[in-house]
């Protein structure tokens, strides 16, 4: 596979040989059972992400996270107790032909039957967004995936956000936006009727995803976008480095950040928002 490596491809650790499909699948419930499979099934059960009769659109970007998620869903359907259907969808936002070929090659080797469709998002973002292309690109990608999921008759759209994405989002909002918001494991789409977004990798740490992908020998795609590289620095990468430094001094700081979103005391905050209505602690200060 190394003959088609380049911008948009991601070799995480020194290159390994491409493992046979059966060996890759077996490793998910054997070698990687504790750090990956168990955490995947825990999130699915705890947050009721997969239910009887669901038809789930699994968004496969070709990156390490989405490739893992696709294989986990296949294993869940094969071994799980709940009856549900899957549709794998991959949006081409304007990949270089070699990058698209790599995506197809990976999907074929991993036996992930995927609807690949064009969107032209990279071109639109390049014309419309001068300073913050990543924000516009993410919104357009999400809308495109929702629309494709709806077209295929799905009631859920699965994205590959993981544990580290959750805590990085929390810190980004605190440090850059002045609010406390995090990624939820599931939420209802506002502009697409009867579709729910789910994040089944919610408990899985990025380092374990890297180890699995490296073990498999797969060469995943990264963002593959040269627009962002030309126009703006990546704040998320800065937050990622900040957390890495904090972990050197504060043991388990990443776990604490994650837990903070479910341990908020409304008795000890200045204000909060519910259903787009803002409240102050003063509104309830004189109540007995």
C-alpha positions in Angstrom: 0.0 0.0 0.0 2.9 2.4 0.5 3.0 3.2 -3.2 -0.1 5.4 -2.9 0.9 7.1 0.4 0.9 10.9 0.5 -1.2 13.8 1.8 -4.3 12.5 3.4 -2.8 9.1 4.4 -1.8 8.3 7.9 0.8 5.8 9.0 0.4 5.9 12.8 3.4 3.8 14.0 6.1 2.1 11.8 4.4 0.2 9.0 3.3 -3.4 9.6 2.2 -6.0 7.1 -1.5 -6.0 6.2 -3.2 -8.7 8.3 -5.8 -11.1 6.8 -9.4 -10.1 7.4 -10.3 -13.0 9.7 -7.3 -12.2 11.9 -8.3 -8.5 12.1 -11.9 -9.4 13.0 -10.8 -12.0 15.6 -8.5 -9.5 17.3 -11.4 -7.2 18.1 -13.0 -9.7 20.5 -9.8 -11.3 21.6 -6.6 -9.2 21.8 -8.5 -5.9 21.9 -11.5 -7.1 23.9 -10.8 -5.0 27.0 -9.7 -1.6 25.5 -12.0 -1.7 22.5 -14.8 -4.3 22.2 -15.9 -4.1 25.9 -15.9 -0.3 25.8 -17.9 -0.3 22.6 -20.6 -2.6 23.9 -20.7 -0.7 27.2 -21.5 2.6 25.4 -24.1 0.8 23.2 -25.9 -0.6 26.2 -25.5 2.2 28.7 -26.7 4.9 26.3 -29.1 2.6 24.4 -27.4 3.5 21.1 -28.6 0.4 19.2 -32.2 -0.8 19.6 -34.4 -3.4 18.1 -35.4 -2.6 14.5 -32.9 0.2 14.0 -31.4 0.9 10.6 -28.1 2.6 11.2 -26.1 4.6 8.7 -22.4 4.1 9.7 -20.3 7.0 8.4 -17.0 5.8 7.1 -14.6 8.6 6.3 -11.7 6.1 5.8 -9.9 7.4 8.9 -8.8 5.1 11.7 -11.8 5.8 13.9 -14.5 5.2 11.3 -12.8 2.0 10.0 -12.8 0.6 13.5 -16.4 1.6 14.1 -17.5 -0.1 10.9 -15.9 -3.4 11.9 -17.3 -3.2 15.5 -20.8 -2.8 14.1 -20.3 -5.8 11.9 -19.2 -7.8 14.9 -22.1 -6.5 17.0 -24.6 -7.5 14.3 -22.9 -10.9 14.0 -22.8 -11.7 17.7 -25.3 -9.3 19.3 -28.8 -10.1 20.7 -30.5 -7.1 19.1 -31.9 -7.2 15.5 -30.8 -4.2 13.5 -29.7 -3.3 10.0 -26.6 -1.4 8.7 -25.8 0.9 5.8 -22.2 2.0 5.4 -21.8 5.4 3.8 -18.7 7.2 2.7 -18.8 10.8 1.4 -16.1 11.9 -1.0 -15.7 15.7 -0.3 -13.2 16.0 -3.2 -10.4 13.6 -2.5 -7.3 13.3 -4.7 -7.9 10.2 -7.0 -5.1 8.3 -5.2 -6.7 9.0 -1.8 -10.1 7.8 -3.1 -8.4 4.6 -4.4 -6.8 4.0 -1.0 -10.3 4.4 0.6 -11.8 1.8 -1.7 -8.8 -0.6 -1.2 -9.2 -0.4 2.6 -12.9 -1.0 2.4 -12.5 -3.9 0.1 -9.9 -5.6 2.3 -12.0 -5.1 5.4 -15.1 -6.3 3.6 -17.1 -3.2 4.4 -19.8 -2.8 1.6 -20.0 1.0 1.4 -22.1 3.5 -0.5 -19.5 6.0 -1.7 -20.9 9.3 -3.1 -19.6 12.6 -4.2 -20.3 15.9 -2.4 -17.7 18.5 -3.6 -17.5 20.0 -0.2 -13.8 20.8 -0.3 -14.3 23.1 -3.4 -17.3 24.9 -1.7 -15.4 25.4 1.5 -12.3 26.7 -0.3 -14.4 29.4 -2.0 -16.6 30.3 1.0 -14.4 30.1 4.1 -11.3 32.2 4.4 -10.5 31.9 8.1 -12.3 28.9 9.6 -12.7 26.2 6.9 -12.8 23.3 9.4 -16.0 24.6 11.1 -17.8 25.1 7.8 -16.5 21.8 6.4 -17.7 19.9 9.5 -21.2 21.3 9.3 -21.5 20.6 5.6 -20.2 17.1 6.0 -22.7 16.4 8.9 -25.6 17.7 6.8 -24.6 15.6 3.8 -24.3 12.5 5.9 -27.7 13.1 7.5 -29.3 13.6 4.1 -27.7 10.3 2.8 -28.8 8.4 5.9 -32.4 9.7 5.4 -32.3 8.8 1.7 -31.4 5.2 2.6 -34.2 5.0 5.1 -32.0 5.0 8.3 -33.2 6.3 11.6 -29.7 6.6 13.1 -26.3 8.0 11.9 -23.2 6.7 13.6 -20.1 8.9 13.8 -16.6 7.8 15.0 -15.9 10.3 17.7 -14.0 8.7 20.6 -13.1 9.4 24.3 -10.4 11.9 23.4 -12.6 13.9 21.0 -15.1 14.2 23.9 -12.6 15.7 26.4 -10.9 17.9 23.8 -14.3 19.4 22.9 -15.0 20.1 26.5 -11.7 21.9 27.0 -12.0 23.8 23.6 -15.3 25.2 24.8 -14.0 26.2 28.2 -10.8 27.8 27.0 -11.9 29.2 23.7 -15.7 29.8 23.8 -16.2 30.5 27.5 -18.9 27.8 28.0 -19.1 24.3 29.2 -20.4 21.9 26.5 -19.4 18.5 25.6 -20.1 15.9 22.9 -23.1 13.8 23.9 -23.2 10.0 23.1 -26.4 10.6 21.2 -28.7 13.5 20.1 -31.7 14.0 17.9 -31.1 15.8 14.6 -32.7 19.2 14.4 -33.1 19.6 10.7 -33.6 15.9 9.7 -36.8 14.4 10.9 -36.6 11.1 12.8 -32.9 10.7 12.7 -30.6 10.3 15.7 -26.9 10.8 15.8 -25.0 8.2 17.9 -21.3 8.0 19.0 -20.6 4.3 19.9 -16.8 4.9 20.3 -17.6 7.2 23.2 -15.5 5.3 25.8 -12.7 4.1 23.5 -9.3 6.0 23.8 -7.5 7.1 20.7 -4.3 5.4 21.6 -6.0 2.0 21.6 -7.5 2.8 18.2 -4.1 3.6 16.9 -2.7 0.3 18.2 -5.5 -1.7 16.6 -5.1 0.0 13.2 -1.4 -0.4 13.3 -1.8 -4.1 14.2 -4.1 -4.6 11.2 -1.6 -3.0 8.8 -4.3 -0.8 7.3 -3.1 2.6 6.1 -6.0 4.9 7.0 -6.9 8.3 5.7 -6.5 11.5 7.7 -8.4 14.7 7.0 -7.0 14.8 3.5 -7.8 18.5 3.3 -5.1 20.9 2.1 -7.5 23.9 2.5 -7.3 24.0 6.3 -3.5 23.5 6.2 -3.2 26.6 4.0 -5.6 28.9 5.9 -5.7 28.2 9.6 -3.9 26.5 12.5 -5.7 23.7 14.3 -6.8 24.6 17.8 -7.9 21.0 18.5 -4.3 19.8 18.0 -3.2 22.5 20.5 -5.7 21.2 23.0 -4.5 17.6 22.4 -1.0 18.7 23.2 -2.1 20.6 26.3 -3.9 17.5 27.7 -0.8 15.4 27.0 1.3 17.9 29.1 -1.3 18.0 31.9 -1.2 14.2 32.1 2.5 14.4 33.0 1.6 16.4 36.2 -2.0 15.3 37.0 -2.6 11.6 37.1 -5.8 10.6 35.4 -6.6 14.2 34.3 -8.2 13.0 31.1 -10.6 10.8 33.0 -11.5 13.7 35.3 -12.3 15.9 32.4 -14.5 13.2 30.9 -16.3 12.6 34.2 -16.9 16.3 34.9 -19.6 16.5 32.3 -21.8 14.0 34.3 -20.9 15.5 37.7 -22.2 19.1 37.3 -23.7 20.6 40.5 -26.3 23.2 39.6 -26.0 24.5 43.2 -22.5 25.6 42.4 -22.7 27.3 39.0 -23.4 30.9 38.1 -25.8 30.0 35.2 -27.0 27.4 32.8 -29.1 27.0 29.7 -32.0 24.7 29.1 -34.1 24.5 25.9 -32.5 27.8 24.7 -33.6 29.6 27.9 -30.8 31.0 30.1 -31.0 30.8 33.9 -29.0 32.5 36.7 -28.4 31.1 40.2 -30.0 34.3 41.3 -33.3 33.2 39.8 -33.5 30.5 42.6 -31.4 32.2 45.2 -34.2 33.1 47.6 -36.1 29.9 47.3 -36.2 27.7 50.3 
